[in-house]
Amino acid sequence: MAREISGTGRVTVFPLLHLWPDIYGVAAYATTGRFGVTAAVGYIPIPEVPDMSLLDVGARHSSASADRAAHAEWVLCTAWSARTVAKPGSWDLPSAEWSLEWDARAEPKGNGGNMYGHGELYVGRFALTDEVLMKQARELLPQLARR
């Protein structure tokens, strides 16, 4: 049985270089729960791109390689940064229905167990309910990655 969370609200979609030097994907960030305490960060599935484990990507970028909370903090920092300082190719939807088929849950340790207002993080496969928006999100994949 798939584990899923869903919601309606602000969604930030952004390209992500997740496997150096040239494997790109598209990630999405949303929040849910009272005051957005739960962060949902996932990858947008694209047929020609391998699935990505965002906590594994966080582990490759974290100095605390065995600390799951540090991996979660890297994912939260990346998603929050994509929202607050949008780079070219990013997309911000003020209100969209979304769901996340999650494969992992983690809690940050920093700041008393809260990071960027989030006390927990779910990562996995992200979907926008509107198929037109989902198609447009997949098209954010940098053309370099499609060669």
Backbone as a chain_set.jsonl record, in Angstrom:
{"seq": "MAREISGTGRVTVFPLLHLWPDIYGVAAYATTGRFGVTAAVGYIPIPEVPDMSLLDVGARHSSASADRAAHAEWVLCTAWSARTVAKPGSWDLPSAEWSLEWDARAEPKGNGGNMYGHGELYVGRFALTDEVLMKQARELLPQLARR", "coords": {"N": [[0.83, -1.179, 0.0], [0.628, 2.13, -0.936], [2.054, 4.996, 0.586], [0.746, 8.111, 1.201], [0.613, 11.669, 1.1], [-1.229, 14.697, 0.788], [-2.33, 17.868, -0.574], [-3.437, 21.287, -0.943], [-2.077, 24.177, -2.154], [0.674, 26.497, -2.094], [3.15, 25.696, -4.455], [6.428, 24.997, -5.321], [8.384, 24.462, -8.099], [11.31, 23.111, -9.437], [14.346, 22.743, -11.39], [16.817, 20.241, -10.766], [20.098, 19.381, -10.31], [20.995, 16.332, -9.675], [22.732, 14.202, -9.717], [25.973, 14.277, -10.094], [27.996, 14.451, -13.008], [25.956, 15.283, -14.725], [23.231, 14.509, -14.472], [20.084, 15.506, -14.389], [17.025, 16.384, -12.766], [13.594, 17.091, -11.963], [12.303, 18.781, -9.258], [9.899, 19.266, -6.586], [8.309, 21.348, -4.142], [6.276, 21.633, -1.348], [4.018, 22.519, 1.322], [2.279, 21.366, 4.244], [-0.171, 20.745, 6.813], [-0.711, 22.194, 10.101], [0.094, 25.538, 10.025], [1.993, 24.942, 8.079], [3.867, 23.079, 8.979], [4.731, 20.624, 8.096], [6.836, 19.556, 5.576], [6.813, 18.749, 2.148], [8.727, 17.314, -0.176], [9.539, 16.387, -3.339], [10.376, 14.397, -6.246], [9.558, 15.049, -9.607], [8.223, 12.638, -11.586], [9.805, 11.6, -14.547], [9.862, 9.978, -17.574], [12.384, 9.405, -18.963], [14.307, 9.875, -17.073], [16.138, 8.719, -14.314], [14.642, 7.666, -11.21], [14.95, 9.646, -8.243], [16.392, 9.578, -5.039], [15.84, 11.779, -2.657], [16.865, 12.044, -0.06], [19.191, 10.557, -0.295], [20.559, 12.16, -2.11], [20.894, 14.355, -0.464], [22.584, 13.154, 1.416], [24.922, 12.847, -0.049], [25.721, 15.454, -0.166], [26.056, 16.314, 2.376], [28.024, 16.976, 5.268], [27.857, 15.364, 7.43], [27.733, 12.354, 7.03], [26.351, 10.026, 7.963], [24.161, 10.903, 9.297], [20.849, 11.103, 9.312], [19.129, 13.229, 9.886], [20.685, 15.412, 9.144], [20.777, 15.018, 6.403], [18.11, 15.424, 5.773], [17.947, 18.106, 6.481], [19.559, 19.262, 4.517], [17.972, 18.783, 2.245], [15.677, 20.269, 2.93], [16.82, 22.841, 3.055], [17.623, 23.188, 0.387], [15.147, 23.085, -0.985], [13.71, 25.204, 0.238], [15.404, 27.318, -0.393], [15.171, 27.284, -3.182], [12.633, 28.247, -3.391], [12.732, 30.816, -2.206], [14.787, 32.213, -3.485], [14.518, 32.215, -6.482], [15.793, 30.447, -9.254], [16.674, 30.636, -12.766], [14.363, 28.83, -14.732], [12.88, 27.855, -12.671], [9.664, 27.502, -11.076], [6.807, 28.877, -9.689], [3.869, 28.12, -8.175], [1.024, 29.64, -7.008], [-1.239, 28.407, -5.926], [-2.057, 25.123, -5.941], [-3.282, 21.81, -6.441], [-1.83, 18.927, -5.038], [0.038, 15.857, -4.63], [1.984, 13.539, -2.735], [3.682, 10.646, -3.044], [5.16, 9.088, -0.678], [8.398, 7.93, 0.301], [10.151, 8.141, 2.347], [10.606, 9.562, 5.609], [11.714, 12.214, 7.634], [13.2, 14.043, 10.349], [14.332, 17.285, 11.105], [17.172, 18.243, 13.12], [18.344, 20.602, 13.864], [17.952, 23.922, 15.289], [16.252, 23.296, 17.49], [14.764, 21.169, 16.482], [13.377, 22.172, 14.34], [13.228, 23.53, 11.158], [13.337, 26.145, 8.917], [10.706, 26.558, 9.574], [9.665, 24.035, 9.497], [8.928, 20.938, 10.986], [8.98, 18.367, 10.224], [9.808, 16.255, 7.437], [8.793, 14.924, 4.381], [9.699, 12.839, 1.727], [9.684, 11.862, -1.726], [7.814, 10.725, -4.548], [6.457, 13.207, -6.449], [3.377, 14.716, -7.435], [1.358, 16.789, -9.451], [-2.052, 17.481, -9.387], [-3.497, 18.537, -11.534], [-3.274, 17.71, -14.825], [-2.27, 19.195, -16.995], [-0.641, 21.095, -15.754], [1.164, 19.299, -14.639], [2.386, 18.226, -16.922], [3.652, 20.558, -17.885], [5.399, 20.983, -15.762], [7.134, 18.801, -16.027], [8.404, 19.602, -18.328], [10.222, 21.445, -17.479], [12.635, 20.305, -17.169], [16.007, 20.657, -17.816], [17.185, 21.179, -21.127], [19.689, 20.176, -21.745], [19.879, 17.87, -20.24], [18.241, 16.145, -21.588], [19.481, 15.145, -23.806]], "CA": [[0.0, 0.0, 0.0], [1.41, 3.368, -1.044], [1.844, 6.009, 1.612], [0.564, 9.356, 0.455], [0.072, 12.879, 1.685], [-1.671, 15.582, -0.283], [-2.794, 19.161, -0.122], [-3.628, 22.351, -1.913], [-1.366, 25.354, -1.686], [1.813, 26.958, -2.888], [4.079, 24.654, -4.901], [7.6, 25.48, -6.055], [8.939, 23.416, -8.955], [12.627, 23.584, -9.854], [15.277, 21.733, -11.885], [17.811, 19.869, -9.757], [21.212, 18.514, -10.704], [21.042, 15.449, -8.512], [23.832, 13.245, -9.816], [27.054, 14.945, -10.806], [28.005, 15.834, -13.464], [24.986, 15.661, -15.752], [21.896, 13.924, -14.339], [19.13, 16.479, -13.863], [15.641, 16.012, -12.571], [12.747, 18.206, -11.561], [11.82, 18.576, -7.896], [8.812, 20.152, -6.175], [8.255, 21.613, -2.704], [5.0, 22.142, -0.84], [3.88, 22.332, 2.763], [0.946, 21.001, 4.708], [-0.258, 20.733, 8.267], [-0.939, 23.479, 10.769], [1.152, 26.514, 9.771], [2.987, 24.407, 7.157], [4.931, 22.415, 9.742], [5.183, 19.46, 7.339], [7.348, 19.835, 4.234], [6.748, 17.66, 1.177], [9.657, 17.592, -1.259], [9.621, 15.181, -4.149], [10.793, 14.523, -7.631], [8.513, 14.877, -10.623], [8.667, 11.529, -12.426], [9.99, 11.839, -15.974], [10.226, 8.642, -18.056], [13.775, 9.18, -19.354], [15.198, 10.257, -15.972], [16.008, 7.773, -13.205], [14.083, 8.182, -9.964], [15.987, 10.121, -7.33], [16.133, 9.582, -3.609], [16.318, 13.081, -2.21], [17.711, 11.897, 1.125], [20.504, 10.121, -0.788], [21.208, 13.355, -2.659], [21.304, 15.095, 0.724], [23.727, 12.465, 2.03], [26.12, 13.145, -0.841], [26.082, 16.851, 0.015], [26.146, 16.616, 3.801], [29.289, 16.598, 5.902], [27.543, 14.323, 8.42], [27.234, 11.348, 6.084], [25.478, 9.006, 8.538], [23.121, 11.572, 10.067], [19.639, 11.28, 8.503], [18.601, 14.579, 10.115], [21.485, 16.326, 8.324], [20.339, 14.823, 5.021], [16.819, 16.111, 5.69], [18.209, 19.54, 6.542], [20.041, 19.668, 3.196], [16.805, 18.797, 1.347], [14.864, 21.427, 3.31], [17.542, 24.045, 2.655], [17.569, 23.277, -1.075], [13.776, 23.41, -1.391], [13.389, 26.545, 0.726], [16.204, 28.252, -1.195], [14.573, 27.342, -4.519], [11.428, 29.082, -3.289], [12.994, 32.198, -1.818], [15.677, 32.82, -4.476], [14.246, 31.383, -7.658], [16.767, 30.515, -10.336], [16.017, 30.44, -14.067], [13.792, 27.504, -14.907], [12.002, 27.539, -11.542], [8.273, 27.806, -11.309], [6.101, 28.997, -8.429], [2.413, 28.101, -8.329], [0.469, 30.141, -5.748], [-2.201, 27.453, -5.38], [-2.221, 23.94, -6.797], [-3.508, 20.541, -5.751], [-0.666, 18.081, -5.2], [0.154, 14.672, -3.771], [3.331, 12.997, -2.627], [3.81, 9.234, -2.675], [6.421, 9.224, 0.043], [9.184, 6.739, 0.608], [10.936, 8.368, 3.561], [10.242, 10.678, 6.482], [12.839, 12.564, 8.505], [13.015, 15.246, 11.159], [15.571, 18.044, 11.305], [17.593, 18.397, 14.518], [18.738, 21.992, 14.091], [16.987, 24.881, 15.822], [15.265, 22.636, 18.337], [13.917, 20.254, 15.704], [12.567, 22.934, 13.408], [14.063, 24.2, 10.165], [12.511, 26.918, 7.988], [9.324, 26.386, 10.005], [9.24, 22.64, 9.31], [9.332, 19.971, 11.995], [9.126, 17.059, 9.583], [9.989, 16.256, 5.992], [8.461, 13.718, 3.629], [10.274, 12.862, 0.389], [9.22, 10.791, -2.598], [7.366, 11.032, -5.912], [5.528, 14.337, -6.368], [2.474, 14.863, -8.58], [0.349, 17.842, -9.482], [-3.313, 16.866, -9.783], [-3.827, 19.046, -12.864], [-2.379, 17.068, -15.793], [-1.609, 20.217, -17.81], [0.452, 21.603, -14.918], [2.158, 18.225, -14.501], [3.131, 18.192, -18.185], [4.505, 21.739, -17.905], [6.458, 20.772, -14.767], [8.115, 17.892, -16.633], [9.127, 20.34, -19.363], [11.253, 22.271, -16.859], [13.905, 19.589, -17.228], [16.914, 21.329, -18.738], [17.366, 20.504, -22.403], [20.96, 19.467, -21.698], [19.659, 16.556, -19.665], [17.433, 15.323, -22.49], [20.276, 14.678, -24.965]], "C": [[0.881, 1.252, 0.0], [1.048, 4.31, 0.095], [1.793, 7.35, 0.905], [0.095, 10.476, 1.372], [-0.304, 13.79, 0.531], [-2.127, 16.906, 0.31], [-3.061, 20.082, -1.287], [-2.925, 23.574, -1.358], [-0.225, 25.705, -2.619], [2.747, 25.788, -3.201], [5.202, 25.327, -5.682], [8.194, 24.297, -6.801], [10.265, 23.943, -9.504], [13.479, 22.441, -10.39], [16.349, 21.475, -10.834], [18.858, 18.946, -10.375], [21.423, 17.573, -9.528], [22.118, 14.378, -8.582], [24.898, 13.854, -10.715], [27.672, 14.011, -11.818], [26.812, 16.223, -14.322], [23.606, 15.034, -15.645], [20.992, 14.936, -13.626], [17.778, 15.818, -13.666], [14.859, 17.269, -12.259], [12.179, 17.857, -10.195], [10.704, 19.571, -7.602], [8.753, 20.205, -4.652], [6.909, 22.216, -2.354], [4.987, 21.927, 0.669], [2.45, 21.966, 3.087], [0.962, 20.999, 6.231], [-0.458, 22.131, 8.822], [0.283, 24.38, 10.612], [2.262, 25.967, 8.883], [4.131, 23.677, 7.833], [5.495, 21.189, 9.016], [5.614, 19.888, 5.939], [7.239, 18.567, 3.387], [7.653, 18.053, 0.018], [9.809, 16.3, -2.059], [10.125, 15.469, -5.542], [9.575, 14.322, -8.517], [8.98, 13.733, -11.518], [8.674, 11.891, -13.911], [10.525, 10.531, -16.555], [11.704, 8.428, -18.353], [14.785, 9.524, -18.254], [15.031, 9.26, -14.835], [15.407, 8.449, -11.974], [15.219, 8.629, -9.06], [15.502, 10.0, -5.896], [16.714, 10.876, -3.062], [17.155, 12.991, -0.942], [19.099, 11.376, 0.742], [21.274, 11.293, -1.388], [21.713, 14.209, -1.499], [22.509, 14.476, 1.397], [25.013, 12.758, 1.272], [26.608, 14.576, -0.639], [26.31, 17.228, 1.475], [27.488, 16.18, 4.368], [29.079, 15.509, 6.945], [26.909, 13.15, 7.679], [26.274, 10.323, 6.677], [24.277, 9.609, 9.266], [21.915, 11.889, 9.189], [19.04, 12.675, 8.677], [19.376, 15.597, 9.279], [21.094, 16.221, 6.857], [19.016, 15.554, 4.802], [17.015, 17.623, 5.682], [18.734, 20.052, 5.202], [18.87, 19.766, 2.217], [15.93, 20.013, 1.652], [15.517, 22.737, 2.867], [17.46, 24.252, 1.142], [16.183, 23.698, -1.546], [13.408, 24.837, -0.989], [14.142, 27.599, -0.085], [15.637, 28.386, -2.605], [13.329, 28.228, -4.515], [11.777, 30.548, -3.058], [13.899, 32.937, -2.791], [15.569, 31.975, -5.743], [15.325, 31.569, -8.714], [16.026, 30.322, -11.664], [15.542, 28.985, -14.209], [12.921, 27.068, -13.745], [10.599, 28.039, -11.828], [7.572, 27.838, -9.968], [4.605, 29.082, -8.698], [1.796, 28.569, -7.014], [-0.538, 29.191, -5.104], [-2.405, 26.31, -6.375], [-2.503, 22.733, -5.911], [-2.335, 19.625, -6.056], [-0.796, 16.838, -4.318], [1.605, 14.208, -3.796], [3.216, 11.544, -2.185], [5.169, 9.128, -1.994], [7.07, 7.889, 0.351], [10.038, 6.916, 1.85], [10.416, 9.6, 4.302], [11.44, 10.945, 7.383], [12.494, 13.842, 9.263], [14.345, 15.967, 11.295], [15.895, 18.126, 12.802], [17.855, 19.856, 14.858], [17.603, 22.857, 14.612], [15.882, 24.221, 16.635], [14.313, 21.743, 17.582], [13.007, 20.966, 14.719], [13.506, 23.65, 12.438], [13.164, 24.845, 9.122], [11.027, 26.746, 8.302], [8.805, 24.971, 9.885], [9.79, 21.741, 10.413], [9.475, 18.574, 11.438], [9.172, 17.226, 8.071], [9.584, 14.898, 5.439], [9.063, 13.882, 2.238], [9.757, 11.676, -0.418], [8.851, 11.313, -3.966], [6.226, 12.049, -5.839], [4.663, 14.4, -7.616], [1.568, 16.067, -8.386], [-0.928, 17.215, -10.023], [-3.725, 17.275, -11.188], [-2.814, 18.508, -13.876], [-1.642, 18.075, -16.684], [-0.424, 20.794, -17.031], [1.555, 20.561, -14.772], [3.023, 18.125, -15.763], [4.102, 19.373, -18.258], [5.659, 21.6, -16.908], [7.541, 19.851, -15.326], [8.975, 18.61, -17.671], [10.178, 21.291, -18.788], [12.608, 21.587, -16.88], [14.816, 20.27, -18.237], [17.147, 20.505, -20.0], [18.677, 19.711, -22.447], [20.772, 18.042, -21.192], [18.89, 15.616, -20.587], [18.219, 14.788, -23.676], [20.719, 13.26, -24.796]], "O": [[1.768, 1.401, 0.841], [-0.108, 4.403, 0.507], [2.675, 7.686, 0.114], [-0.701, 10.267, 2.287], [0.235, 13.67, -0.569], [-2.288, 17.047, 1.522], [-2.928, 19.709, -2.452], [-3.156, 23.962, -0.213], [-0.172, 25.27, -3.77], [3.088, 24.996, -2.322], [4.955, 26.124, -6.588], [8.473, 23.255, -6.208], [10.34, 25.076, -9.979], [13.369, 21.308, -9.922], [16.742, 22.383, -10.102], [18.539, 17.876, -10.892], [21.969, 17.973, -8.5], [22.383, 13.71, -7.582], [24.739, 13.933, -11.933], [27.861, 12.838, -11.499], [26.66, 17.405, -14.63], [22.867, 15.021, -16.63], [21.125, 15.18, -12.427], [17.443, 14.828, -14.316], [15.398, 18.375, -12.287], [11.638, 16.769, -9.998], [10.574, 20.591, -8.279], [9.098, 19.242, -3.966], [6.459, 23.179, -2.975], [5.845, 21.236, 1.217], [1.53, 22.221, 2.309], [2.001, 21.228, 6.851], [-0.382, 23.122, 8.096], [1.383, 24.015, 11.025], [3.38, 26.481, 8.928], [5.247, 23.657, 7.315], [6.617, 20.766, 9.296], [4.843, 20.51, 5.208], [7.533, 17.465, 3.849], [7.373, 19.019, -0.691], [10.165, 15.256, -1.513], [10.278, 16.619, -5.955], [8.683, 13.529, -8.211], [10.03, 13.843, -12.151], [7.697, 12.41, -14.452], [11.54, 10.023, -16.08], [12.239, 7.367, -18.028], [15.992, 9.467, -18.486], [13.905, 8.977, -14.426], [15.628, 9.634, -11.726], [16.314, 8.068, -9.098], [14.345, 10.287, -5.588], [17.932, 11.048, -3.011], [18.074, 13.789, -0.763], [20.085, 11.724, 1.393], [22.485, 11.411, -1.202], [22.829, 14.727, -1.545], [23.373, 15.196, 1.9], [26.075, 12.902, 1.877], [27.77, 14.881, -0.907], [26.717, 18.352, 1.767], [28.022, 15.137, 3.991], [30.023, 14.807, 7.306], [25.69, 12.978, 7.701], [25.442, 9.791, 5.943], [23.453, 8.867, 9.801], [21.952, 12.838, 8.407], [18.503, 13.242, 7.725], [18.786, 16.544, 8.76], [21.08, 17.224, 6.144], [18.821, 16.215, 3.782], [16.324, 18.337, 4.956], [18.391, 21.161, 4.791], [18.783, 20.723, 1.448], [15.492, 20.709, 0.736], [14.841, 23.633, 2.363], [17.25, 25.373, 0.677], [16.055, 24.569, -2.407], [12.855, 25.588, -1.793], [13.586, 28.644, -0.422], [15.624, 29.483, -3.165], [13.014, 28.877, -5.513], [11.167, 31.429, -3.664], [13.801, 34.157, -2.918], [16.423, 31.134, -6.025], [15.722, 32.691, -9.029], [14.874, 29.889, -11.672], [16.25, 28.047, -13.843], [12.284, 26.017, -13.815], [10.379, 28.88, -12.699], [7.727, 26.908, -9.177], [4.135, 30.003, -9.366], [2.031, 27.937, -5.984], [-0.678, 29.168, -3.881], [-2.863, 26.516, -7.499], [-2.024, 22.647, -4.78], [-1.889, 19.547, -7.201], [-1.616, 16.778, -3.401], [2.343, 14.454, -4.75], [2.719, 11.248, -1.099], [6.203, 9.083, -2.66], [6.412, 6.882, 0.617], [10.596, 5.943, 2.358], [9.872, 10.532, 3.71], [12.102, 10.013, 7.84], [11.616, 14.609, 8.865], [15.37, 15.342, 11.567], [14.996, 18.083, 13.642], [17.623, 20.296, 15.984], [16.43, 22.554, 14.395], [14.708, 24.556, 16.48], [13.167, 21.571, 17.996], [11.98, 20.422, 14.31], [14.465, 24.298, 12.857], [12.328, 24.176, 8.515], [10.189, 26.784, 7.401], [7.628, 24.721, 10.143], [10.979, 21.786, 10.728], [10.027, 17.691, 12.095], [8.654, 18.191, 7.509], [9.981, 13.856, 5.961], [8.95, 14.95, 1.636], [9.436, 10.624, 0.135], [9.487, 12.229, -4.486], [5.177, 11.789, -5.249], [5.145, 14.167, -8.724], [1.077, 16.324, -7.287], [-0.886, 16.49, -11.017], [-4.242, 16.458, -11.95], [-1.627, 18.82, -13.79], [-0.506, 17.824, -17.085], [0.664, 20.96, -17.582], [2.739, 20.897, -14.78], [4.239, 17.959, -15.679], [5.254, 19.199, -18.654], [6.771, 22.051, -17.182], [8.73, 20.094, -15.121], [10.139, 18.261, -17.867], [10.947, 21.882, -19.545], [13.627, 22.23, -16.632], [14.436, 20.443, -19.395], [17.289, 19.284, -19.939], [18.755, 18.683, -23.12], [21.432, 17.117, -21.666], [18.896, 14.403, -20.373], [17.667, 14.039, -24.482], [21.392, 12.715, -25.671]]}, "num_chains": 1, "name": "protein.A"}
